[in-house]
Amino acid sequence: MSVPAADRGATKVADRAVRRIAERAATEALAPGEVRTDRSTASVRGRRARVDVAVTLPYPAPLDESGERVRSHVADRTARLTGLTVPSARVRVRELDVRAAEFGEPEAVESTGGVRARRPWSARRVPVAVAAAVAAAACGVLLYDVLSVHAAGRAPARWRADFTEWLVTHGPHQGVWPGAAAAFAVFCLGVWLMVLAVSPGSRGRLPMRPPLSGVHAVVDRGTVAALLREAVSGLPGITRARVRVGRRRVTVRAGLAFGEIDAARAALTETAERTLASCGTARPPRLRVGLRTEPAWRAPARGGVDG
């Protein structure tokens, strides 16, 4: 007596397996390496499966055509490998990947002379907002007093009359120090505003080599310092590291707990130079490396042991 096939058991395909198959199928839709997947999901209900794949597609390429090829390939391949019915696959394009082979490397773009890295120009919103608010408040108060005198026939405010009298008796031509100090303060304020207007600012950022024509990239000095600190802290014998990144100079100071000083200094310099070069700054700052031994450091033993 044979047992019906329906009573022998059941085969269930896990959601995770379907998701992995759909991700693999998405990477096979176009040329090898052109499609990457991220944050994909899949759900199985009975004999039906729904897949949602987030992909990164190459640029430039026809987006609708590439997306349709990925979607149809994911649906067909997943259905064929799992034995489930995949009514449709949802493909979300999260990012576009620039093809380096077509546009060239950043160094090649910079060497042509067509692209020049410029310092980022600061918007200086805070100084402008503060200066505009103070000027608007002063002008508003003065305008209110003038209109009240000429329109309503009121007497001028006491503060304005006193201030006018003070200016007459304490002006710079009178040789009194309060007036001279006020004039000097106004002069310094004007010079400061002119410097802000003509200088780029954004001293906390370093310009990077432009990856493409018309693209300007910057990196924070704090980020460069963090990368250098993490790189040198992993060297053997290095217990502490302090990094200071300026616009034209980078200073790395580290402590050595054990090992040869010369070898540690050479490794420290090489690692710092390699990390600094990987940041891609347009004008690499000068590197200065300092290495000091810790109090517990002892010189490595040389030669054999006396018996």
C-alpha positions in Angstrom: 0.0 0.0 0.0 1.6 3.3 -1.1 1.2 6.6 0.8 -0.1 9.6 -1.2 2.6 12.2 -2.0 0.6 14.8 -0.1 0.9 12.8 3.1 4.6 12.1 3.0 5.7 15.6 4.1 6.2 19.1 2.9 9.1 21.2 1.7 9.3 24.8 2.9 11.7 27.3 1.5 12.8 29.9 4.0 12.5 33.6 3.4 16.2 34.0 3.9 17.1 31.5 1.2 14.8 33.2 -1.3 16.3 36.6 -0.4 19.9 35.2 -1.0 18.9 33.7 -4.3 17.2 37.0 -5.4 20.3 39.0 -4.5 22.5 36.6 -6.4 20.2 36.8 -9.4 20.4 40.6 -9.4 24.2 40.6 -9.6 24.0 38.2 -12.6 21.6 40.4 -14.6 24.2 42.7 -16.1 27.9 42.3 -16.6 29.9 40.9 -13.7 30.5 43.5 -11.0 28.1 46.1 -12.4 25.2 45.5 -10.0 25.5 45.5 -6.2 22.7 44.7 -3.7 21.8 46.1 -0.4 18.9 45.7 2.1 16.9 43.2 0.2 13.8 41.4 1.6 11.8 38.3 0.6 8.6 36.7 1.9 7.1 33.3 1.1 3.4 32.6 1.4 2.5 29.1 0.4 3.8 28.6 -3.1 4.1 32.3 -3.9 7.1 34.5 -3.1 7.6 38.2 -3.1 11.0 39.7 -3.4 12.2 43.3 -2.9 15.8 44.0 -4.0 17.7 47.3 -3.6 20.5 47.6 -6.1 23.3 49.9 -7.2 23.5 50.3 -11.0 26.3 51.6 -13.1 26.4 55.1 -14.5 26.0 56.2 -17.2 23.5 53.7 -18.5 19.8 53.7 -19.6 18.2 53.5 -16.1 14.8 52.1 -17.2 16.4 49.4 -19.5 18.9 48.3 -16.8 16.2 48.2 -14.1 13.9 46.2 -16.2 16.6 43.7 -17.1 17.4 43.3 -13.4 13.8 42.9 -12.4 12.9 40.3 -15.0 16.1 38.3 -14.4 15.4 38.3 -10.6 11.9 37.1 -11.1 12.7 34.3 -13.6 15.9 33.1 -11.8 14.3 33.0 -8.4 11.2 31.2 -9.6 13.4 28.6 -11.5 15.7 27.9 -8.6 13.2 27.8 -5.8 10.2 26.2 -7.6 8.0 29.0 -6.3 5.8 31.4 -8.2 7.2 34.9 -8.3 4.5 37.1 -9.7 6.8 40.1 -9.8 10.0 41.4 -8.3 10.4 44.8 -7.0 13.7 46.5 -7.7 14.7 49.8 -6.0 17.7 51.7 -7.4 19.4 53.2 -4.3 22.6 54.5 -5.9 24.4 54.9 -9.2 28.1 53.9 -9.5 30.3 56.0 -11.7 32.4 53.9 -14.0 36.0 54.7 -13.4 37.1 53.2 -16.7 35.0 55.7 -18.7 35.7 58.8 -16.7 39.2 58.1 -15.6 40.9 58.3 -12.2 41.0 61.5 -10.2 44.7 61.9 -10.7 44.3 61.7 -14.5 41.7 64.5 -14.4 43.9 66.7 -12.3 47.0 66.2 -14.4 45.2 67.5 -17.5 45.0 71.0 -16.0 41.3 71.3 -16.8 40.2 71.0 -13.2 41.7 72.9 -10.3 40.9 72.3 -6.7 39.7 75.4 -4.9 39.3 76.1 -1.2 35.6 75.9 -0.1 34.0 79.3 0.3 32.2 79.8 3.6 28.7 81.2 3.6 29.3 82.8 7.1 25.7 82.8 8.0 26.2 83.5 11.7 28.3 86.7 11.3 26.0 88.0 8.6 22.8 87.2 10.6 24.2 88.8 13.8 25.3 92.0 11.9 22.0 92.2 10.0 20.0 91.7 13.2 21.9 94.4 15.2 21.8 96.9 12.3 18.1 96.2 11.7 17.3 96.7 15.4 19.3 100.0 15.7 17.8 101.4 12.5 14.3 100.4 13.6 14.6 102.1 17.0 16.1 105.3 15.3 13.4 105.3 12.6 10.6 105.0 15.2 12.0 108.0 17.1 12.4 110.1 14.0 8.9 109.3 12.7 7.4 110.1 16.2 9.0 113.5 16.1 8.1 114.5 12.5 4.7 112.8 12.2 3.3 113.0 15.7 5.0 116.2 16.8 6.5 114.6 19.9 9.8 115.6 21.5 12.8 113.6 20.5 13.7 110.7 22.8 16.0 111.5 25.7 18.5 108.9 24.7 18.9 110.3 21.2 19.3 113.9 22.4 21.9 112.8 25.0 23.8 110.6 22.5 23.9 113.5 20.0 25.2 115.8 22.7 27.8 113.3 23.7 29.0 112.9 20.2 29.4 116.7 19.9 31.5 117.0 23.0 33.4 113.7 22.8 34.2 113.3 19.1 37.6 112.3 17.9 38.4 115.9 17.0 38.0 116.9 20.6 40.9 114.6 21.6 38.8 112.7 24.2 39.7 109.0 24.5 36.1 107.6 24.5 35.4 109.0 21.1 38.8 107.9 19.7 38.2 104.4 21.1 34.7 104.2 19.6 36.1 105.3 16.2 38.9 102.7 16.4 36.4 100.0 17.2 34.2 101.0 14.2 37.4 100.9 12.1 38.3 97.4 13.3 34.8 96.2 12.7 34.8 97.5 9.1 38.2 95.8 8.4 36.9 92.6 9.9 33.8 92.6 7.7 35.9 93.3 4.6 38.2 90.4 5.4 35.3 88.1 5.8 33.9 89.3 2.4 37.0 88.6 0.4 38.5 85.5 2.1 37.2 82.0 1.4 37.1 80.8 5.0 36.0 77.3 5.9 39.4 76.6 7.5 38.1 73.4 9.0 38.0 71.7 5.5 40.6 70.7 3.1 40.0 70.6 -0.7 40.3 67.2 -2.3 41.4 66.3 -5.8 38.3 66.7 -8.0 37.0 63.3 -9.2 35.2 64.8 -12.2 35.0 68.1 -14.0 32.6 70.4 -12.3 32.8 68.5 -9.0 34.3 70.0 -5.9 35.0 67.8 -2.9 36.3 68.6 0.6 37.2 66.6 3.7 37.1 67.8 7.3 40.3 68.1 9.1 38.8 66.3 12.0 38.1 63.3 9.7 41.7 63.3 8.5 42.9 63.4 12.1 40.7 60.5 13.1 41.9 58.4 10.2 45.5 59.1 11.0 45.0 58.4 14.7 43.3 55.1 14.0 46.0 54.0 11.6 49.0 54.7 13.8 47.3 53.4 16.9 47.2 49.9 15.5 51.0 49.7 15.0 52.9 47.3 17.4 54.2 49.1 20.5 52.2 52.3 20.0 50.2 53.1 23.1 48.9 56.6 22.4 48.8 58.9 19.5 47.9 62.6 19.2 47.3 64.1 15.7 46.9 67.7 14.8 45.9 68.6 11.3 46.4 72.1 9.9 46.0 73.5 6.5 49.6 73.1 5.6 51.1 70.8 8.2 50.1 67.6 10.0 51.7 66.6 13.3 51.6 63.1 14.6 53.0 62.4 18.1 53.0 58.9 19.5 54.3 57.0 22.5 56.3 53.8 22.3 55.9 51.1 24.9 58.2 48.4 23.5 60.3 47.7 20.4 63.1 49.3 18.5 62.8 53.1 18.3 64.2 53.4 14.7 62.0 50.7 13.3 58.9 52.1 15.1 59.6 55.6 13.8 60.0 54.3 10.3 56.7 52.3 10.5 55.0 55.3 12.0 56.1 57.6 9.3 55.2 55.1 6.5 51.8 54.5 7.9 51.0 58.2 8.4 52.2 59.0 4.9 50.1 56.2 3.3 47.0 57.2 5.3 47.5 60.9 4.4 47.9 60.1 0.7 44.7 58.0 0.8 42.7 61.0 1.9 43.1 62.5 -1.6 43.8 66.1 -0.6 44.6 68.4 -3.5 47.6 69.9 -1.7 49.0 67.3 0.7 50.1 69.0 3.9 53.7 68.5 5.2 54.0 65.6 7.7 55.8 65.9 11.0 56.2 62.8 13.1 57.3 62.7 16.7 58.0 59.5 18.8 58.7 59.3 22.5 59.3 56.3 24.7 56.9 55.5 27.6 58.3 55.3 31.1 57.9 51.6 31.1 59.9 51.2 27.8 63.1 49.2 27.9 65.7 48.8 25.2 65.4 45.4 23.5 68.1 42.9 24.5 70.8 42.3 22.0 73.1 39.3 21.5 73.0 36.1 23.5 72.3 35.6 27.2 75.4 35.2 29.5 75.4 31.9 31.4 
